[in-house]
Amino acid sequence: MKITEWLLSVLIIFIGVHCLVMSGMITSSTKSYFSLTIQICMVIGIPLLVGALIYIIIKKINSKKMM
């Protein structure tokens, strides 16, 4: 992918997370915005990290079987 495609993808993800956070806010303080943003990023990031680790482990196991 070209750099412009990467930037567009990151921008769309950022806008989506921002909309998700704004819809989940009850109060309009900056502290609650950042707190909710961190919570949502953890909820999204931890399963992605676990999935990536499982994928890497499976890929290494399969590459050792080929040798």
Buried (B, 14 or more C-beta within 10 A) or exposed (E): EEEEEEEEEEEEEEEEBEEEBEEEEEEEEEEBBEEBBEEBEEEEEEEEEEEEEEEEEEEEEEEEEEE
